[in-house]
């Protein structure tokens, strides 16, 4: 799964607002992008089907509309990183791994330490035998 720039922008708006309709997202993006309401609705629907947003049906005066909210932050981040890494390795082979690490060198030492702890924790979970 990959996210285009518009998808990332819309996902960021929903995350910032906590929950939002297509109209609310469009109003938030209005100052930065000129896009159609139907485009926002389509992108929200695709993000929902990718599992990156939750959706609740609301019935009101104007008919039915959907309210979107982000999935849990940790679940979302884990899923996105795992899918992205799998796609990169599938496309470029294991030779991509050193390039990923090279880019990680640009982060602060504290962030690097947190990442190392997360990787070690994930290795321990993956090494647990399944019964």
C-alpha positions as YAML, in Angstrom:
chain: A
units: angstrom
residues:
- id: 1
  name: UNK
  ca: [0.00, 0.00, 0.00]
- id: 2
  name: UNK
  ca: [1.31, 3.37, -0.83]
- id: 3
  name: UNK
  ca: [-0.08, 6.79, -0.15]
- id: 4
  name: UNK
  ca: [-0.07, 9.57, -2.66]
- id: 5
  name: UNK
  ca: [0.37, 13.18, -1.64]
- id: 6
  name: UNK
  ca: [-3.38, 13.90, -1.69]
- id: 7
  name: UNK
  ca: [-4.15, 10.77, 0.34]
- id: 8
  name: UNK
  ca: [-1.53, 11.73, 2.90]
- id: 9
  name: UNK
  ca: [-2.91, 15.28, 3.12]
- id: 10
  name: UNK
  ca: [-6.48, 14.04, 3.60]
- id: 11
  name: UNK
  ca: [-5.41, 11.44, 6.15]
- id: 12
  name: UNK
  ca: [-3.55, 14.17, 8.03]
- id: 13
  name: UNK
  ca: [-6.66, 16.38, 8.09]
- id: 14
  name: UNK
  ca: [-8.84, 13.58, 9.48]
- id: 15
  name: UNK
  ca: [-6.21, 12.73, 12.08]
- id: 16
  name: UNK
  ca: [-5.90, 16.39, 13.11]
- id: 17
  name: UNK
  ca: [-9.69, 16.87, 13.37]
- id: 18
  name: UNK
  ca: [-10.33, 13.52, 15.06]
- id: 19
  name: UNK
  ca: [-13.34, 12.86, 12.87]
- id: 20
  name: UNK
  ca: [-14.62, 14.60, 9.77]
- id: 21
  name: UNK
  ca: [-17.00, 14.42, 6.85]
- id: 22
  name: UNK
  ca: [-15.89, 14.90, 3.26]
- id: 23
  name: UNK
  ca: [-17.17, 18.50, 3.42]
- id: 24
  name: UNK
  ca: [-15.14, 19.25, 6.55]
- id: 25
  name: UNK
  ca: [-12.01, 17.79, 4.95]
- id: 26
  name: UNK
  ca: [-12.63, 19.86, 1.83]
- id: 27
  name: UNK
  ca: [-12.97, 23.04, 3.91]
- id: 28
  name: UNK
  ca: [-9.69, 22.26, 5.71]
- id: 29
  name: UNK
  ca: [-7.88, 21.70, 2.41]
- id: 30
  name: UNK
  ca: [-9.46, 24.71, 0.71]
- id: 31
  name: UNK
  ca: [-6.60, 27.04, 1.57]
- id: 32
  name: UNK
  ca: [-3.93, 24.66, 0.34]
- id: 33
  name: UNK
  ca: [-5.52, 22.76, -2.56]
- id: 34
  name: UNK
  ca: [-8.20, 23.30, -5.15]
- id: 35
  name: UNK
  ca: [-10.01, 19.98, -5.40]
- id: 36
  name: UNK
  ca: [-13.57, 18.82, -5.94]
- id: 37
  name: UNK
  ca: [-15.82, 17.54, -3.19]
- id: 38
  name: UNK
  ca: [-16.25, 14.27, -5.11]
- id: 39
  name: UNK
  ca: [-12.48, 13.81, -5.20]
- id: 40
  name: UNK
  ca: [-12.27, 14.16, -1.42]
- id: 41
  name: UNK
  ca: [-15.11, 11.66, -1.02]
- id: 42
  name: UNK
  ca: [-13.40, 9.17, -3.32]
- id: 43
  name: UNK
  ca: [-10.06, 9.48, -1.51]
- id: 44
  name: UNK
  ca: [-11.75, 9.07, 1.89]
- id: 45
  name: UNK
  ca: [-13.50, 5.93, 0.62]
- id: 46
  name: UNK
  ca: [-10.20, 4.49, -0.65]
- id: 47
  name: UNK
  ca: [-8.48, 5.24, 2.66]
- id: 48
  name: UNK
  ca: [-11.35, 3.49, 4.43]
- id: 49
  name: UNK
  ca: [-11.02, 0.40, 2.22]
- id: 50
  name: UNK
  ca: [-7.27, 0.34, 2.86]
- id: 51
  name: UNK
  ca: [-8.04, 0.16, 6.58]
- id: 52
  name: UNK
  ca: [-6.51, 3.55, 7.33]
- id: 53
  name: UNK
  ca: [-9.79, 5.20, 8.37]
- id: 54
  name: UNK
  ca: [-12.93, 4.13, 10.19]
- id: 55
  name: UNK
  ca: [-16.29, 5.16, 8.80]
- id: 56
  name: UNK
  ca: [-19.64, 5.79, 10.48]
- id: 57
  name: UNK
  ca: [-22.88, 6.34, 8.58]
- id: 58
  name: UNK
  ca: [-24.79, 9.45, 9.66]
- id: 59
  name: UNK
  ca: [-28.36, 10.21, 8.59]
- id: 60
  name: UNK
  ca: [-29.40, 13.84, 8.64]
- id: 61
  name: UNK
  ca: [-31.48, 16.49, 6.89]
- id: 62
  name: UNK
  ca: [-29.47, 16.28, 3.70]
- id: 63
  name: UNK
  ca: [-29.54, 12.50, 3.55]
- id: 64
  name: UNK
  ca: [-26.83, 10.02, 4.39]
- id: 65
  name: UNK
  ca: [-23.21, 11.00, 4.88]
- id: 66
  name: UNK
  ca: [-20.15, 9.34, 6.31]
- id: 67
  name: UNK
  ca: [-18.00, 10.53, 9.17]
- id: 68
  name: UNK
  ca: [-14.41, 9.35, 9.02]
- id: 69
  name: UNK
  ca: [-12.01, 8.91, 11.92]
- id: 70
  name: UNK
  ca: [-8.46, 7.59, 12.06]
- id: 71
  name: UNK
  ca: [-7.72, 4.04, 13.09]
- id: 72
  name: UNK
  ca: [-5.60, 3.73, 16.20]
- id: 73
  name: UNK
  ca: [-2.30, 5.49, 15.64]
- id: 74
  name: UNK
  ca: [-0.10, 2.55, 16.60]
- id: 75
  name: UNK
  ca: [-2.03, 0.04, 14.46]
- id: 76
  name: UNK
  ca: [-2.01, 2.44, 11.52]
- id: 77
  name: UNK
  ca: [1.70, 3.17, 11.75]
- id: 78
  name: UNK
  ca: [2.63, -0.49, 12.13]
- id: 79
  name: UNK
  ca: [0.48, -1.55, 9.18]
- id: 80
  name: UNK
  ca: [1.73, 1.26, 6.96]
- id: 81
  name: UNK
  ca: [5.41, 0.63, 7.72]
- id: 82
  name: UNK
  ca: [5.09, -3.13, 7.25]
- id: 83
  name: UNK
  ca: [3.31, -2.80, 3.92]
- id: 84
  name: UNK
  ca: [5.70, -0.13, 2.67]
- id: 85
  name: UNK
  ca: [8.80, -2.14, 3.61]
- id: 86
  name: UNK
  ca: [7.37, -5.29, 1.99]
- id: 87
  name: UNK
  ca: [6.69, -3.35, -1.21]
- id: 88
  name: UNK
  ca: [10.19, -1.87, -1.24]
- id: 89
  name: UNK
  ca: [11.84, -5.26, -0.71]
- id: 90
  name: UNK
  ca: [9.57, -6.85, -3.33]
- id: 91
  name: UNK
  ca: [10.42, -4.15, -5.86]
- id: 92
  name: UNK
  ca: [14.16, -3.79, -5.18]
- id: 93
  name: UNK
  ca: [15.17, -6.92, -3.30]
- id: 94
  name: UNK
  ca: [17.15, -6.94, -0.10]
- id: 95
  name: UNK
  ca: [19.59, -4.42, -1.59]
- id: 96
  name: UNK
  ca: [17.14, -1.70, -0.49]
- id: 97
  name: UNK
  ca: [17.72, -2.42, 3.22]
- id: 98
  name: UNK
  ca: [21.08, -0.58, 3.49]
- id: 99
  name: UNK
  ca: [19.51, 2.46, 1.82]
- id: 100
  name: UNK
  ca: [16.74, 2.45, 4.40]
- id: 101
  name: UNK
  ca: [19.33, 2.33, 7.18]
- id: 102
  name: UNK
  ca: [21.32, 5.14, 5.51]
- id: 103
  name: UNK
  ca: [18.24, 7.36, 5.66]
- id: 104
  name: UNK
  ca: [17.67, 6.44, 9.29]
- id: 105
  name: UNK
  ca: [21.05, 7.97, 10.10]
- id: 106
  name: UNK
  ca: [19.48, 11.38, 9.53]
- id: 107
  name: UNK
  ca: [17.34, 11.13, 12.65]
- id: 108
  name: UNK
  ca: [18.31, 12.13, 16.17]
- id: 109
  name: UNK
  ca: [20.13, 9.74, 18.51]
- id: 110
  name: UNK
  ca: [17.06, 9.53, 20.77]
- id: 111
  name: UNK
  ca: [14.86, 8.55, 17.83]
- id: 112
  name: UNK
  ca: [17.46, 6.02, 16.69]
- id: 113
  name: UNK
  ca: [17.58, 4.46, 20.16]
- id: 114
  name: UNK
  ca: [13.78, 4.19, 20.20]
- id: 115
  name: UNK
  ca: [13.86, 2.52, 16.79]
- id: 116
  name: UNK
  ca: [16.50, 0.03, 17.89]
- id: 117
  name: UNK
  ca: [14.40, -0.91, 20.93]
- id: 118
  name: UNK
  ca: [11.34, -1.37, 18.72]
- id: 119
  name: UNK
  ca: [13.25, -3.57, 16.28]
- id: 120
  name: UNK
  ca: [14.63, -5.73, 19.09]
- id: 121
  name: UNK
  ca: [11.16, -6.07, 20.59]
- id: 122
  name: UNK
  ca: [9.72, -7.06, 17.19]
- id: 123
  name: UNK
  ca: [12.49, -9.63, 16.68]
- id: 124
  name: UNK
  ca: [11.65, -11.23, 20.02]
- id: 125
  name: UNK
  ca: [7.94, -11.42, 19.10]
- id: 126
  name: UNK
  ca: [8.73, -12.89, 15.65]
- id: 127
  name: UNK
  ca: [11.06, -15.48, 17.22]
- id: 128
  name: UNK
  ca: [8.33, -16.81, 19.51]
- id: 129
  name: UNK
  ca: [7.29, -20.27, 18.25]
- id: 130
  name: UNK
  ca: [3.69, -20.66, 17.15]
- id: 131
  name: UNK
  ca: [1.94, -23.63, 18.71]
...
